[in-house]
Amino acid sequence: MDAITPYTTSNRKIDPSRRRATRPDGSPDDNDRVEIGPTPRAFAAWAEAGLQAPDLERMRQTRLTRIVEHLRARDYAGLLCFDPLNIRYASDSSNMHVWVTHNPSRACFVSVDGYMVVWDYANCEHLSGHLPLVREVRTGASFFYMLCGDRVSEHAARFAGEIDSLMRAHAGGNRRLAIDRIDPEGLMALHALGVETFQGQEVTELARAIKGPDEVNAIRCAMHSCEIAMGEMQRALTPGMTEDDLWSILHAENIRHGGEWIETRILSSGPRTNPWFQECGPRIIQAGDLVAFDTDLIGVYGMCCDISRTWLAGDGEPSAEQKRIYRHAHEQVMANLALLRPGLSYREFSEKAHMAPPEFHAQRYGVLAHGVGLCDEYPSLYFPQDYAASGYDGVFEPGMVISVESYCGAVGGREGVKLEQQVLITEDGIEDLTHYPFEAAFLE
């Protein structure tokens, strides 16, 4: 396909002087930059580790190119996003991500010719001032009840009219629009204008599934910062502290390195580790307890770090039962990592996957593995017994980032073990992106 040329700022609704420069290594030229991102602490740690920061301008161009390629392949006029992570992927524009997940006041339209418009919260135009691929920043994508009351349909119709005009200007007579998600009034307003709508998540998930070199560098940097935070957690783990005390360290270190948020609160101790998915609370951790967690962390550059580890609280030795459960979880993760390679189908992975013993099947994790990028992403790889109901096929490709999971906890058992490893699919196998060690004391 033809290359997408970045648009100039001449017609943008942003003062170009608000842009902030970055050095070639991605670090800021000043401390007053508009965009959020890594701190000096993070850059120093990456330099010591020999990690290369991403070229953000090139990363943004690569992402836009991938979206346009998928639009052209499906003969769509454009893509309309309300999901804040799809907006981030398309534009790298960021504003109150967690808030807008339940107050949809931001949107992004990407036309098949690469023209991009972001609708932001009122008086937030300056937040995209450093993004030359964003041609316009508007307001007016908010048509949810809290803001609009009984005028929801009116506001939705006005927004739909803007989308209609953009489609006509940039796609001619093509009336086919991909949408990731939208409130019903917006969908009805678009249909009333003769717009055909299609599943936009297919476009965004498949575009996001393959990471370019700069995205991979961004993930490597985010993982390094996440693992620094995990180290601080493990060093601080002491019987007598609460689960919340321990979990707060991950949050604090993430923010200190320029990370963004954490999607869940999944950390538990002792009997709260079985069954899985109990979120952290005020329980006081006891000596000899297992402490298990899933980072689910959105770190620097908005990249997800999805790592699970299980530790022992206190200076004692793990019990024989704790070692047994841990070894089964570790064996499952390592055996399934060994299966991954480009060209392997999702169905074949599911069929060949290593299964923990039957005692752990009833409370197995939801998937064997899944994609990772700006969050948990496509694909989801299901257990063989779940494949008929939930599975779909596809092929692992170079550039995919995959997290392989295991949870082992028997029904009625006192504790469980959660482990997870994040890797990159390469041309000839995998690169392990996770460097935080497993617990030698459990594997001896």
NUMARMAR-498240 format. One record per residue: chain; residue number from 1; x, z, y of N, C-alpha, C in turn. Coordinates in steps of 0.1 Angstrom, whole numbers, m for minus. Layout:
mol,seq,n.x,n.z,n.y,ca.x,ca.z,ca.y,c.x,c.z,c.y
A,NUM,X,Z,Y,X,Z,Y,X,Z,Y .
...
//
This chain:
mol,seq,n.x,n.z,n.y,ca.x,ca.z,ca.y,c.x,c.z,c.y
A,1,8,0,m12,0,0,0,9,0,12 .
A,2,3,m4,24,10,m4,36,13,11,40 .
A,3,25,13,46,28,26,51,19,30,63 .
A,4,16,43,64,8,48,75,17,52,86 .
A,5,15,46,97,23,49,109,17,61,117 .
A,6,25,71,120,20,82,128,15,77,141 .
A,7,3,82,144,m3,78,157,5,85,169 .
A,8,5,79,180,10,85,192,1,96,197 .
A,9,5,103,207,m3,114,212,m11,110,225 .
A,10,m10,97,228,m16,93,241,m31,95,242 .
A,11,m38,95,231,m53,97,232,m57,110,227 .
A,12,m48,119,224,m52,131,218,m57,141,228 .
A,13,m66,150,223,m72,160,232,m63,173,232 .
A,14,m50,171,231,m41,182,231,m30,179,241 .
A,15,m25,188,248,m13,186,257,m1,185,248 .
A,16,6,173,247,17,172,239,29,181,242 .
A,17,29,186,254,39,196,258,38,209,250 .
A,18,27,211,244,25,223,236,32,223,222 .
A,19,37,211,219,45,210,206,57,218,206 .
A,20,61,223,195,73,231,194,82,225,183 .
A,21,95,223,187,104,216,178,109,225,167 .
A,22,114,219,157,120,227,146,134,220,143 .
A,23,143,228,138,156,223,135,155,215,122 .
A,24,166,207,118,165,200,106,162,208,93 .
A,25,166,220,93,164,229,81,150,235,81 .
A,26,142,231,91,128,236,92,126,249,100 .
A,27,137,255,104,136,267,112,132,264,126 .
A,28,126,273,133,121,271,147,133,270,157 .
A,29,131,262,167,140,261,178,138,273,188 .
A,30,127,279,187,124,291,196,115,300,189 .
A,31,112,312,195,104,322,188,89,321,193 .
A,32,86,311,201,73,310,207,65,298,201 .
A,33,69,293,190,62,281,184,48,284,181 .
A,34,39,274,182,25,276,179,22,278,164 .
A,35,29,269,156,26,270,142,31,283,135 .
A,36,24,287,125,28,299,118,39,294,108 .
A,37,46,303,102,56,299,92,67,309,90 .
A,38,78,305,83,88,315,79,94,322,90 .
A,39,99,334,87,105,343,97,120,342,95 .
A,40,128,347,105,143,347,103,147,354,90 .
A,41,140,364,86,143,371,73,142,361,62 .
A,42,132,353,62,130,343,51,141,333,51 .
A,43,144,327,63,154,317,63,168,322,59 .
A,44,171,335,63,184,341,59,184,342,44 .
A,45,173,347,37,173,349,23,175,335,16 .
A,46,168,325,21,169,312,14,183,306,16 .
A,47,189,308,27,203,303,29,212,310,19 .
A,48,211,323,17,219,330,8,217,325,m6 .
A,49,205,321,m9,202,316,m23,204,301,m25 .
A,50,209,295,m14,211,280,m15,199,272,m15 .
A,51,188,276,m10,175,269,m10,174,260,2 .
A,52,168,249,1,166,239,12,151,240,16 .
A,53,150,242,29,136,243,35,131,228,35 .
A,54,117,227,35,112,213,35,113,207,49 .
A,55,113,194,49,111,186,61,96,185,63 .
A,56,91,193,73,77,194,74,70,181,79 .
A,57,77,173,88,71,161,92,69,151,81 .
A,58,80,150,72,79,141,61,69,146,51 .
A,59,68,159,49,58,165,39,44,161,44 .
A,60,41,163,57,28,160,62,25,145,60 .
A,61,34,136,63,32,122,61,29,118,47 .
A,62,37,124,37,35,122,23,21,126,19 .
A,63,16,137,24,2,142,20,m8,132,25 .
A,64,m7,128,38,m17,119,44,m17,106,36 .
A,65,m5,101,32,m4,88,25,m11,90,11 .
A,66,m9,101,5,m16,103,m8,m31,102,m7 .
A,67,m36,109,3,m51,109,6,m56,95,8 .
A,68,m49,87,16,m53,74,19,m52,65,7 .
A,69,m42,66,m1,m41,59,m14,m53,61,m22 .
A,70,m58,74,m24,m69,77,m32,m82,72,m26 .
A,71,m83,72,m13,m95,66,m6,m96,51,m9 .
A,72,m85,44,m7,m85,30,m9,m88,26,m24 .
A,73,m82,34,m33,m85,31,m47,m99,32,m51 .
A,74,m107,40,m43,m121,42,m46,m131,35,m36 .
A,75,m125,27,m27,m132,20,m17,m141,30,m9 .
A,76,m135,41,m4,m142,50,5,m138,47,19 .
A,77,m147,49,28,m144,48,42,m136,59,48 .
A,78,m138,71,41,m130,82,46,m133,95,38 .
A,79,m127,105,42,m128,118,35,m132,129,46 .
A,80,m142,137,43,m146,148,51,m144,161,44 .
A,81,m136,169,50,m133,182,44,m138,194,52 .
A,82,m144,203,45,m147,217,51,m139,228,44 .
A,83,m135,225,32,m126,235,25,m114,237,33 .
A,84,m111,249,37,m99,251,46,m86,247,40 .
A,85,m85,248,26,m72,244,20,m71,229,20 .
A,86,m82,222,19,m81,207,20,m78,203,34 .
A,87,m83,210,44,m80,208,58,m65,210,60 .
A,88,m60,221,54,m45,224,55,m37,212,49 .
A,89,m41,208,37,m34,197,30,m34,185,38 .
A,90,m45,181,44,m46,168,51,m38,169,64 .
A,91,m40,180,71,m35,180,85,m23,190,87 .
A,92,m22,199,79,m13,211,80,m17,220,92 .
A,93,m30,218,96,m35,226,107,m41,239,101 .
A,94,m38,250,107,m42,263,101,m48,272,112 .
A,95,m59,278,108,m66,287,117,m76,296,110 .
A,96,m74,308,109,m83,318,103,m88,314,89 .
A,97,m79,310,80,m83,304,68,m94,313,60 .
A,98,m91,326,59,m101,334,51,m114,335,58 .
A,99,m114,336,71,m127,337,78,m135,324,77 .
A,100,m129,313,78,m136,300,77,m141,296,63 .
A,101,m136,304,53,m141,301,40,m156,305,38 .
A,102,m160,315,46,m174,318,46,m181,316,59 .
A,103,m174,311,69,m180,306,82,m175,292,85 .
A,104,m181,282,79,m175,269,79,m176,262,93 .
A,105,m166,266,102,m165,261,115,m154,252,118 .
A,106,m146,248,107,m136,238,108,m138,227,99 .
A,107,m135,215,103,m136,203,94,m125,193,97 .
A,108,m123,184,88,m113,174,90,m118,161,84 .
A,109,m117,150,92,m120,137,87,m108,128,87 .
A,110,m105,122,75,m95,112,74,m101,99,70 .
A,111,m98,89,79,m104,75,76,m95,68,66 .
A,112,m100,57,61,m92,49,52,m80,43,58 .
A,113,m80,42,72,m68,37,79,m59,48,83 .
A,114,m62,60,79,m53,71,83,m55,78,96 .
A,115,m66,75,102,m70,82,115,m75,95,112 .
A,116,m70,106,118,m74,119,114,m80,127,127 .
A,117,m91,133,124,m98,142,134,m100,156,128 .
A,118,m96,166,136,m99,180,132,m109,186,141 .
A,119,m119,192,136,m128,200,143,m124,215,142 .
A,120,m122,222,152,m117,235,152,m127,245,158 .
A,121,m124,257,157,m132,268,164,m130,266,179 .
A,122,m140,270,187,m139,268,201,m126,273,207 .
A,123,m121,265,216,m109,268,224,m97,270,216 .
A,124,m96,263,204,m85,264,195,m77,251,194 .
A,125,m79,242,203,m73,229,203,m58,230,202 .
A,126,m52,240,209,m38,241,210,m31,244,197 .
A,127,m39,249,187,m33,253,174,m28,240,166 .
A,128,m32,229,170,m28,216,164,m19,208,172 .
A,129,m13,214,183,m5,207,192,8,202,187 .
A,130,12,207,176,25,203,170,24,193,159 .
A,131,11,187,157,8,179,146,5,164,150 .
A,132,15,156,150,13,142,156,4,134,147 .
A,133,1,137,134,m8,129,126,m22,132,129 .
A,134,m25,143,136,m39,146,140,m41,139,153 .
A,135,m50,129,153,m53,121,165,m61,128,175 .
A,136,m71,136,171,m80,142,180,m83,156,174 .
A,137,m86,165,183,m91,178,179,m104,180,187 .
A,138,m115,183,180,m128,184,186,m134,198,182 .
A,139,m145,201,187,m153,213,183,m167,208,179 .
A,140,m175,216,172,m188,212,169,m191,210,155 .
A,141,m183,214,146,m185,213,131,m193,225,126 .
A,142,m197,235,134,m203,247,130,m218,245,130 .
A,143,m224,244,118,m239,244,118,m244,253,107 .
A,144,m238,265,107,m243,276,98,m251,286,106 .
A,145,m260,293,99,m270,300,106,m266,311,115 .
A,146,m255,318,112,m250,329,121,m248,324,135 .
A,147,m242,312,136,m239,306,150,m251,299,156 .
A,148,m259,292,147,m269,283,152,m283,288,152 .
A,149,m286,298,144,m299,302,142,m309,291,138 .
A,150,m320,290,145,m330,280,141,m326,266,146 .
A,151,m314,264,151,m310,251,156,m300,244,146 .
A,152,m299,249,134,m290,244,124,m291,229,122 .
A,153,m303,224,120,m305,210,118,m301,202,130 .
A,154,m304,207,142,m300,199,154,m284,198,154 .
A,155,m277,209,152,m263,208,153,m257,200,142 .
A,156,m263,200,130,m258,192,119,m260,177,122 .
A,157,m271,174,128,m274,160,131,m264,155,141 .
A,158,m260,163,151,m250,159,161,m237,157,154 .
A,159,m233,166,145,m220,164,138,m220,151,130 .
A,160,m231,149,122,m233,137,114,m231,124,122 .
A,161,m237,125,134,m235,113,143,m221,110,147 .
A,162,m213,121,148,m198,118,151,m191,112,139 .
A,163,m195,117,127,m189,111,115,m193,97,113 .
A,164,m206,94,116,m210,80,115,m203,71,125 .
A,165,m200,76,137,m193,67,147,m178,65,142 .
A,166,m172,76,137,m158,74,132,m158,64,120 .
A,167,m167,65,111,m167,55,100,m169,41,105 .
A,168,m177,39,114,m180,25,120,m167,20,127 .
A,169,m160,29,134,m148,25,142,m136,22,133 .
A,170,m135,29,121,m123,28,113,m125,23,100 .
A,171,m137,19,96,m140,14,82,m150,3,83 .
A,172,m154,m2,94,m163,m13,95,m176,m10,89 .
A,173,m180,m19,80,m193,m17,73,m193,m8,61 .
A,174,m182,m2,58,m181,7,46,m188,20,49 .
A,175,m199,23,41,m207,35,44,m204,46,33 .
A,176,m194,45,26,m191,54,14,m181,65,19 .
A,177,m186,77,19,m179,89,24,m177,99,13 .
A,178,m164,103,11,m161,114,2,m162,127,9 .
A,179,m168,137,4,m170,150,10,m166,161,0 .
A,180,m158,171,4,m154,181,m6,m165,192,m7 .
A,181,m171,196,4,m182,205,4,m188,205,18 .
A,182,m202,208,18,m209,207,31,m222,215,29 .
A,183,m226,222,40,m239,228,40,m250,218,38 .
A,184,m262,221,32,m272,211,29,m277,203,41 .
A,185,m278,210,53,m283,203,65,m274,192,69 .
A,186,m261,194,67,m251,183,71,m253,172,61 .
A,187,m254,175,48,m256,164,39,m268,156,41 .
A,188,m279,163,44,m292,155,47,m291,147,60 .
A,189,m284,152,70,m282,144,82,m274,132,80 .
A,190,m263,133,72,m255,121,69,m263,111,61 .
A,191,m271,115,51,m280,106,43,m290,99,52 .
A,192,m295,106,62,m305,101,71,m299,89,79 .
A,193,m286,89,81,m279,78,88,m274,67,79 .
A,194,m278,68,66,m274,57,57,m260,59,51 .
A,195,m254,71,52,m241,73,47,m243,76,32 .
A,196,m235,69,23,m235,73,9,m224,83,7 .
A,197,m227,94,0,m217,104,m2,m212,106,m16 .
A,198,m200,109,m18,m193,110,m31,m185,123,m32 .
A,199,m180,125,m44,m173,138,m47,m159,138,m41 .
A,200,m158,144,m30,m145,145,m23,m135,153,m30 .
A,201,m139,163,m38,m129,171,m45,m121,163,m55 .
A,202,m127,153,m60,m119,144,m69,m107,138,m61 .
A,203,m109,134,m49,m99,128,m40,m88,139,m37 .
A,204,m93,151,m32,m83,161,m28,m76,167,m39 .
A,205,m82,170,m51,m75,176,m62,m65,167,m68 .
A,206,m69,154,m69,m59,145,m75,m48,142,m66 .
A,207,m51,141,m53,m40,139,m43,m30,151,m43 .
A,208,m36,163,m43,m28,175,m42,m20,178,m55 .
A,209,m24,172,m67,m18,175,m79,m4,172,m80 .
A,210,0,160,m74,14,156,m74,21,160,m62 .
A,211,31,168,m63,39,173,m52,51,164,m48 .
A,212,52,161,m35,64,154,m31,76,163,m30 .
A,213,88,157,m28,100,166,m28,100,177,m18 .
A,214,94,175,m6,93,185,4,84,196,0 .
A,215,73,192,m7,63,203,m12,70,211,m22 .
A,216,78,205,m31,85,212,m41,95,222,m34 .
A,217,102,218,m24,111,227,m17,103,238,m11 .
A,218,92,235,m5,84,246,1,79,256,m10 .
A,219,76,251,m21,72,260,m32,84,269,m37 .
A,220,96,262,m38,107,270,m42,110,281,m32 .
A,221,109,278,m19,111,288,m9,101,299,m9 .
A,222,88,295,m11,77,305,m12,79,314,m24 .
A,223,83,308,m35,85,316,m48,97,326,m46 .
A,224,107,322,m39,118,331,m36,114,343,m28 .
A,225,106,341,m18,101,352,m9,92,361,m17 .
A,226,83,355,m26,74,362,m34,82,371,m43 .
A,227,92,366,m49,100,374,m59,108,385,m52 .
A,228,112,383,m40,118,394,m32,107,406,m31 .
A,229,95,402,m28,84,412,m27,81,419,m40 .
A,230,82,411,m51,80,417,m64,91,427,m67 .
A,231,103,424,m63,114,433,m65,112,446,m58 .
A,232,107,445,m45,104,457,m38,93,465,m44 .
A,233,83,459,m50,73,466,m57,79,473,m69 .
A,234,87,467,m77,91,473,m89,101,485,m86 .
A,235,109,483,m76,118,494,m72,110,506,m67 .
A,236,98,503,m61,90,514,m55,81,521,m66 .
A,237,79,514,m77,69,519,m87,73,533,m92 .
A,238,65,543,m89,68,556,m93,55,563,m98 .
A,239,56,570,m109,44,578,m113,40,587,m101 .
A,240,26,588,m99,21,596,m88,16,588,m76 .
A,241,21,575,m75,16,567,m65,3,560,m69 .
A,242,m5,556,m60,m18,549,m64,m15,534,m66 .
A,243,m24,528,m73,m24,513,m75,m24,506,m61 .
A,244,m32,511,m52,m32,505,m39,m19,507,m31 .
A,245,m12,518,m33,1,520,m27,10,509,m32 .
A,246,10,506,m45,19,496,m50,16,482,m45 .
A,247,3,479,m45,m2,466,m42,1,463,m27 .
A,248,1,473,m18,3,471,m4,17,466,m1 .
A,249,27,469,m10,41,464,m8,41,449,m9 .
A,250,34,443,m18,34,428,m20,28,422,m7 .
A,251,17,428,m2,12,422,11,22,423,22 .
A,252,28,435,24,37,437,35,49,428,34 .
A,253,55,426,23,67,418,22,63,403,24 .
A,254,51,399,19,47,385,21,46,382,36 .
A,255,40,391,44,38,389,58,52,390,65 .
A,256,61,398,61,74,400,67,82,387,65 .
A,257,79,379,55,87,366,53,79,354,59 .
A,258,68,357,65,60,346,71,49,340,61 .
A,259,46,347,50,36,343,42,22,346,48 .
A,260,11,342,41,m2,342,47,m12,352,42 .
A,261,m16,351,30,m26,361,25,m24,361,9 .
A,262,m32,370,3,m33,371,m11,m47,370,m16 .
A,263,m50,361,m25,m63,357,m29,m71,368,m36 .
A,264,m65,376,m43,m72,386,m51,m65,400,m50 .
A,265,m70,410,m57,m64,423,m57,m61,427,m72 .
A,266,m57,418,m80,m56,421,m94,m43,428,m98 .
A,267,m44,441,m97,m33,450,m102,m40,462,m108 .
A,268,m36,466,m120,m42,477,m126,m32,484,m135 .
A,269,m35,497,m138,m25,505,m146,m32,512,m157 .
A,270,m24,516,m167,m29,524,m178,m42,517,m185 .
A,271,m52,525,m187,m64,520,m194,m72,510,m185 .
A,272,m69,509,m172,m75,499,m164,m69,485,m166 .
A,273,m59,483,m174,m53,470,m177,m61,463,m188 .
A,274,m71,470,m195,m78,464,m205,m93,468,m204 .
A,275,m102,459,m202,m100,444,m201,m94,440,m188 .
A,276,m90,428,m187,m83,422,m175,m93,420,m164 .
A,277,m87,417,m152,m94,414,m140,m99,426,m132 .
A,278,m95,438,m136,m99,449,m127,m89,449,m115 .
A,279,m95,451,m104,m87,450,m91,m82,464,m88 .
A,280,m71,465,m80,m65,477,m78,m73,487,m70 .
A,281,m71,499,m72,m79,510,m65,m71,522,m64 .
A,282,m78,534,m62,m71,546,m59,m65,553,m72 .
A,283,m66,547,m83,m61,554,m95,m46,558,m93 .
A,284,m43,570,m97,m29,575,m97,m22,570,m109 .
A,285,m11,563,m108,m3,558,m119,4,569,m126 .
A,286,3,569,m139,9,580,m147,22,575,m154 .
A,287,31,584,m156,43,581,m164,40,575,m177 .
A,288,46,564,m181,43,558,m194,32,547,m193 .
A,289,25,546,m182,15,536,m181,21,522,m180 .
A,290,14,512,m185,16,498,m182,10,496,m168 .
A,291,17,488,m160,12,483,m147,13,468,m147 .
A,292,1,462,m146,1,447,m147,m6,441,m135 .
A,293,m1,429,m131,m6,423,m119,m5,408,m119 .
A,294,m12,402,m111,m12,387,m108,m10,385,m93 .
A,295,1,379,m89,4,378,m75,m7,371,m67 .
A,296,m12,359,m72,m22,351,m65,m19,351,m50 .
A,297,m6,349,m47,m1,350,m33,0,337,m26 .
A,298,m5,336,m14,m3,324,m5,8,327,4 .
A,299,19,321,2,31,325,9,35,316,20 .
A,300,48,314,23,52,306,34,48,292,31 .
A,301,45,285,42,41,271,42,27,269,36 .
A,302,20,281,33,7,280,27,8,278,12 .
A,303,20,279,6,21,276,m8,18,288,m17 .
A,304,11,285,m28,7,296,m37,18,299,m47 .
A,305,20,312,m49,29,317,m59,21,325,m69 .
A,306,19,320,m81,10,326,m91,18,330,m103 .
A,307,23,343,m102,31,349,m112,25,362,m117 .
A,308,26,364,m130,21,377,m135,32,384,m142 .
A,309,33,397,m141,42,406,m148,35,419,m152 .
A,310,41,425,m162,36,438,m166,49,447,m168 .
A,311,48,459,m161,59,468,m161,55,481,m167 .
A,312,65,490,m169,63,503,m174,66,513,m162 .
A,313,56,522,m160,58,532,m150,67,544,m155 .
A,314,77,548,m147,86,559,m151,98,554,m158 .
A,315,106,564,m162,119,561,m168,120,561,m183 .
A,316,108,563,m189,108,564,m204,109,550,m211 .
A,317,108,550,m224,108,538,m232,94,534,m235 .
A,318,91,521,m235,78,516,m239,75,520,m253 .
A,319,62,523,m256,59,527,m270,59,514,m279 .
A,320,59,517,m291,59,505,m301,47,496,m299 .
A,321,35,502,m296,23,494,m293,24,486,m280 .
A,322,30,492,m270,32,485,m258,42,473,m260 .
A,323,52,475,m268,61,464,m271,55,453,m279 .
A,324,46,457,m288,40,447,m297,31,438,m289 .
A,325,23,444,m280,14,436,m272,22,427,m262 .
A,326,32,433,m256,40,425,m247,46,413,m253 .
A,327,52,415,m265,58,404,m272,49,393,m276 .
A,328,37,396,m279,27,385,m282,24,377,m269 .
A,329,22,384,m258,19,377,m246,31,368,m242 .
A,330,43,374,m243,56,366,m239,57,354,m248 .
A,331,55,356,m262,56,345,m271,47,334,m267 .
A,332,34,337,m264,25,327,m260,29,319,m248 .
A,333,33,326,m238,38,319,m226,50,310,m229 .
A,334,60,315,m235,72,307,m238,69,295,m247 .
A,335,61,297,m257,58,286,m266,51,275,m259 .
A,336,41,279,m250,33,269,m244,41,262,m232 .
A,337,50,269,m226,60,263,m217,68,252,m224 .
A,338,72,255,m236,80,245,m243,73,232,m247 .
A,339,59,233,m247,52,221,m249,51,211,m238 .
A,340,52,216,m225,50,208,m214,60,197,m212 .
A,341,55,185,m209,64,174,m206,55,163,m200 .
A,342,61,154,m192,53,143,m187,48,134,m198 .
A,343,36,129,m196,30,120,m206,21,128,m216 .
A,344,23,141,m217,15,149,m226,1,150,m221 .
A,345,m9,147,m229,m23,148,m225,m28,163,m225 .
A,346,m38,165,m216,m44,179,m216,m50,183,m229 .
A,347,m56,173,m235,m62,176,m248,m52,179,m259 .
A,348,m41,172,m259,m30,175,m269,m24,188,m266 .
A,349,m22,192,m253,m17,205,m250,m26,216,m255 .
A,350,m39,214,m253,m48,224,m258,m48,225,m274 .
A,351,m47,214,m280,m47,214,m295,m34,220,m301 .
A,352,m23,218,m294,m10,223,m299,m7,237,m294 .
A,353,m14,242,m284,m11,254,m278,m9,266,m288 .
A,354,1,274,m284,3,286,m292,m8,297,m289 .
A,355,m14,302,m299,m24,312,m297,m19,326,m301 .
A,356,m22,336,m293,m19,350,m297,m28,353,m309 .
A,357,m25,364,m316,m32,368,m328,m47,370,m325 .
A,358,m56,368,m335,m70,368,m334,m76,381,m327 .
A,359,m69,392,m328,m74,405,m322,m75,403,m306 .
A,360,m67,393,m301,m67,392,m286,m77,380,m282 .
A,361,m83,373,m291,m91,361,m287,m103,365,m279 .
A,362,m110,376,m282,m123,379,m275,m121,381,m261 .
A,363,m109,386,m257,m107,389,m242,m95,380,m237 .
A,364,m94,368,m243,m84,359,m238,m86,355,m223 .
A,365,m75,351,m217,m76,346,m203,m85,334,m203 .
A,366,m90,330,m191,m99,319,m189,m93,306,m192 .
A,367,m80,304,m190,m73,291,m192,m60,294,m198 .
A,368,m54,284,m205,m40,285,m210,m30,283,m199 .
A,369,m34,274,m189,m26,270,m178,m34,263,m168 .
A,370,m28,261,m156,m35,255,m145,m25,250,m135 .
A,371,m30,240,m126,m21,235,m115,m21,245,m104 .
A,372,m10,244,m96,m7,253,m85,m2,244,m73 .
A,373,m6,248,m61,m1,241,m49,m4,250,m37 .
A,374,m14,246,m29,m19,255,m18,m27,267,m24 .
A,375,m31,266,m36,m39,276,m43,m39,272,m58 .
A,376,m47,279,m66,m49,274,m79,m56,260,m78 .
A,377,m50,250,m85,m55,237,m84,m57,230,m97 .
A,378,m62,217,m96,m63,209,m108,m49,206,m114 .
A,379,m48,206,m127,m59,206,m137,m60,221,m143 .
A,380,m71,223,m150,m73,235,m158,m72,232,m172 .
A,381,m64,239,m179,m61,236,m193,m67,247,m202 .
A,382,m77,243,m210,m85,253,m217,m81,256,m231 .
A,383,m85,267,m236,m82,271,m250,m90,261,m259 .
A,384,m85,259,m271,m91,249,m280,m106,253,m282 .
A,385,m109,266,m284,m123,269,m287,m132,268,m274 .
A,386,m126,266,m263,m134,264,m250,m134,249,m246 .
A,387,m127,241,m253,m125,227,m248,m138,219,m248 .
A,388,m145,220,m259,m158,212,m260,m167,215,m249 .
A,389,m168,228,m244,m177,232,m234,m172,229,m220 .
A,390,m159,231,m218,m153,230,m204,m142,221,m202 .
A,391,m135,216,m213,m123,208,m211,m125,194,m206 .
A,392,m115,188,m201,m114,174,m197,m100,169,m199 .
A,393,m99,156,m200,m86,151,m204,m79,145,m192 .
A,394,m66,143,m193,m57,138,m183,m43,138,m188 .
A,395,m34,136,m180,m20,135,m184,m11,143,m175 .
A,396,m2,151,m180,8,157,m171,17,147,m165 .
A,397,20,148,m152,29,138,m146,40,145,m138 .
A,398,51,139,m136,62,145,m128,56,148,m114 .
A,399,60,160,m109,55,164,m96,44,174,m97 .
A,400,38,176,m109,28,186,m110,35,200,m111 .
A,401,29,210,m105,33,224,m106,22,231,m114 .
A,402,27,237,m125,18,243,m135,21,258,m137 .
A,403,11,267,m138,13,280,m142,7,282,m156 .
A,404,15,288,m165,12,290,m179,9,305,m180 .
A,405,m3,309,m186,m8,322,m186,m9,328,m200 .
A,406,m9,341,m201,m13,348,m213,m18,362,m209 .
A,407,m29,366,m215,m34,380,m214,m36,385,m228 .
A,408,m30,396,m232,m32,401,m246,m37,416,m244 .
A,409,m50,418,m248,m56,431,m248,m67,431,m258 .
A,410,m66,439,m268,m76,439,m278,m89,447,m274 .
A,411,m100,443,m279,m113,450,m276,m111,464,m281 .
A,412,m113,474,m272,m112,488,m276,m98,493,m275 .
A,413,m88,484,m272,m74,489,m271,m72,497,m258 .
A,414,m62,505,m257,m60,513,m245,m55,504,m233 .
A,415,m45,495,m236,m39,487,m225,m38,473,m229 .
A,416,m35,465,m219,m32,451,m221,m20,446,m213 .
A,417,m16,434,m216,m4,428,m209,m7,414,m204 .
A,418,m4,412,m191,m6,399,m184,8,394,m180 .
A,419,10,381,m184,22,374,m181,19,360,m176 .
A,420,27,355,m167,24,341,m162,37,336,m155 .
A,421,39,323,m158,51,317,m153,48,303,m147 .
A,422,54,300,m135,51,288,m127,63,279,m128 .
A,423,59,266,m132,70,256,m134,66,243,m128 .
A,424,76,234,m127,75,220,m122,76,211,m133 .
A,425,67,201,m134,69,190,m144,79,180,m138 .
A,426,89,177,m145,99,168,m141,99,155,m149 .
A,427,108,146,m146,108,133,m153,110,134,m168 .
A,428,117,145,m172,121,147,m186,118,160,m192 .
A,429,109,168,m185,106,181,m190,100,190,m180 .
A,430,106,202,m178,101,211,m168,113,218,m161 .
A,431,111,222,m148,120,231,m141,113,244,m139 .
A,432,119,255,m143,113,268,m142,114,272,m127 .
A,433,103,274,m120,103,278,m106,103,293,m105 .
A,434,101,300,m116,99,315,m116,112,321,m122 .
A,435,119,329,m113,131,335,m117,131,350,m119 .
A,436,119,356,m117,118,370,m119,118,373,m134 .
A,437,127,382,m138,129,384,m153,117,391,m159 .
A,438,116,388,m172,107,396,m181,114,409,m184 .
A,439,106,418,m190,111,432,m192,119,432,m206 .
A,440,132,434,m204,141,434,m216,137,445,m226 .
A,441,133,457,m220,130,468,m228,118,466,m237 .
A,442,109,457,m234,98,454,m243,102,443,m253 .
A,443,113,436,m251,116,425,m260,128,428,m269 .
A,444,134,440,m268,145,444,m276,140,445,m291 .
//
